[in-house]
Amino acid sequence: MIQRIQTFFLVIVALIAGVLPLVLNLWIDAEAIKVFAKSELWISIVFYVSAALALISIFMFKNRQNQFVMNRLNMILNLFLLGFFVYRSLNLSGESEISEKGIGMLIPVFSIVFLVLSNRAIKKDEDLVKSVDRLR
């Protein structure tokens, strides 16, 4: 059912991953230039794939197991992106490339949180359906 709470969480993930990288900067480099996701092609592609996976998952409401798996794949994708951001911000020394970290580096964290909430709601629905089937 499309009016469930997991749909709301997945819409939030799609908006977070699709819109916020265009608005929030990821970091500010040594020349005081703000770097957005659209500046780095592969980062913007990963954000758009994450948003697309969330939208696809919304319309898989009839098959909760596939929806659950799709959300897990989206979480793994966001974990890779978060790992890259952490690696990039911690591994580079001093003022070489990244001068200041932006709030955009936290976008994968928020996406993961809402994906976990969505998976909890999907699991709750699946348990409810199994309990009803047991009573028949």
Secondary structure as GFF3:
##gff-version 3
##sequence-region A 1 136
A	DSSP	alpha_helix	5	18	.	.	.	ID=ss1
A	DSSP	alpha_helix	20	23	.	.	.	ID=ss2
A	DSSP	beta_strand	27	29	.	.	.	ID=ss3
A	DSSP	beta_strand	34	35	.	.	.	ID=ss4
A	DSSP	three_ten_helix	37	39	.	.	.	ID=ss5
A	DSSP	alpha_helix	41	58	.	.	.	ID=ss6
A	DSSP	alpha_helix	64	91	.	.	.	ID=ss7
A	DSSP	beta_strand	98	101	.	.	.	ID=ss8
A	DSSP	three_ten_helix	103	106	.	.	.	ID=ss9
A	DSSP	alpha_helix	107	135	.	.	.	ID=ss10
###
